[in-house]
Amino acid sequence: MLEHQEAARICKALKQEAIIPDYREPNMIRLTPVALFTSFQEVYETVQVLKKVMDGNLYENYENKRGIIA
């Protein structure tokens, strides 16, 4: 779980990058690798996408509230 005041926006930006997070009220992002199916490479790539979203402020393109389907 990651906590950030812009969690809803970050989740939306991650989805645009083909990463499917689980948003939890009020400000939590859950990223859960499946132990039997998720490779080290996939975890590494997910962290790199998260870094890109955060460093580039890509989440600022989205509203910071949960959509109908989170």
N, C-alpha and C positions, 0 to 999 in steps of 0.2 A: 504494500500500500504506500502510495505517495500522497502527501498532503500539500495542497497549494490553493491559494485563494482564487486562482483562475482555473480550477480543476475542470469545470464543465467545458470551457473553451479549449483547454488542452486536449481533452478527450475527443472533441470534434475535429481538431487539427490532426490528431493521431489517426482517426478513421480515414481522413483524406489521404493518408500515407499508407493505407492498408494494414494498420495496426488496430486491433479491436480491443480497447480497454473496457473496463467496467467502472462506470461513474457511480459513486456513492455519496449521498448527501451527508454533510453540507459541502465538503470540499476535498473529497478523497478520490484518488485514481487507483484502481486495482489492476495490476498486470500479473497474470497468473500463467506461467508456463506449465504445460502438462509434462510431467517427468518422463514418461515413456515415449513421448512423441516430439518434444521440443529439443532441438540440438543447441549446442553451445553457440554455433554460428547464428542461429535465429535469435537467441537472447542478445548476442552482441549487436546484431543488426537493429533490434528493437531499441536498445539503448542509444545507438547512433541516430535513429530517427527521432527519439525523444530529445536528444541533444540538439538536433537540427531545428526542431519545433521551438525549443526554448531559446536557443541562441539567436534565431532569426525572428523571434516574436511572431511566429506564424499563427499562433493562437489568437492574436489580436484581430484576426479577420472574422471571428465568430462571436456570437452573443454568449455571455457567461451565465446561461441558465439551461437547465435540462430541457431537451426536446421531448416530444411525445414518446419517441422511442429513443432511449438513451444509448 
